[in-house]
Amino acid sequence: MEGMILAAGAGTRLGSITEELPKAMVQVGGKPLLEWVVESMARAGVTRIIINTHHHEASIRAFVQESGLSGVSFVLSPEVDGPYETGGGLLRAAPLFREKCPFLLHNVDVLSTIPLEGLVGRHVEADEGGGGRLMASVAVQRRDARRQLLFDDLGLMGWENRGSDRAPDGRVQVRDPVGEVCRRSFTGIHVVDPALFGLSDRRGSFSIITLYLDLAAAGWVINPIDVSDEEWFDIGTPERLEEARARFSY
């Protein structure tokens, strides 16, 4: 199985911590964030990992070259004139994927106890009854976050922002809801069908949620997988970094 780690961001919200190194190489529990995610993917059965890079790319390249993880190979997807955000980075890396089966996609700044192999299994199970319309499954939680994804009986159908500094306030809805609408917070972890690559003409820098909403508007399915019972840390600020260091200290 293949996987991709989104690691091109500059990590500006971490302040001086990322002035001399990429966010991917910030240490938690004695090893960089990138290593935590790589090991988690390897436990789930991933044997080939694509990593997009931009900010301090040389540090990530050195990590890949020095990695002693048996059975896992790496491919870099440099974004020299980027970064292209999560959606743009994924589509730019599309030619690097070799397999036709679903792959794991993971933000580098996310640490959790979410079992990735379980996500893949639940995605495959949902796809068996999805009539070929399922393009991705996203791990979500019931958290009181300012940014929320909106799901109905058919899957993703919009988003809502209430006071986050990373997007304008408001609500986007790409179709009329079918059944009850629920709000869930995204974890930055997905299972994606590579057939998605042939469904979008977008280029440049954009969020993967924008891509997913394009697909949802066209009748494709983005499925939620609730992992609210698992611990989850988004290493976006110095405060969250210290929380993660206190939790993942082994």
Sequence and secondary structure as in RCSB ss.txt:
>XXXX:A:sequence
MEGMILAAGAGTRLGSITEELPKAMVQVGGKPLLEWVVESMARAGVTRIIINTHHHEASIRAFVQESGLSGVSFV
LSPEVDGPYETGGGLLRAAPLFREKCPFLLHNVDVLSTIPLEGLVGRHVEADEGGGGRLMASVAVQRRDARRQLL
FDDLGLMGWENRGSDRAPDGRVQVRDPVGEVCRRSFTGIHVVDPALFGLSDRRGSFSIITLYLDLAAAGWVINPI
DVSDEEWFDIGTPERLEEARARFSY
>XXXX:A:secstr
 EEEEE     GGGGGGGSSS GGG EETTEEHHHHHHHHHHHTT  EEEEEE TTHHHHHHHHHH   TT EEE
EEE TT   HHHHHHHHTGGG   SS EEEEETTEEE   HHHHHHHHHHHHHTTTT EEEEEEEE    SEEEE
EETTEEEEEEESS TTS SEEEESS   S  EEEEEEEEEEE GGGGGG    SS  HHHHHHHHHHTT EEEEE
E TTS EEE  SHHHHHHHHHHS  
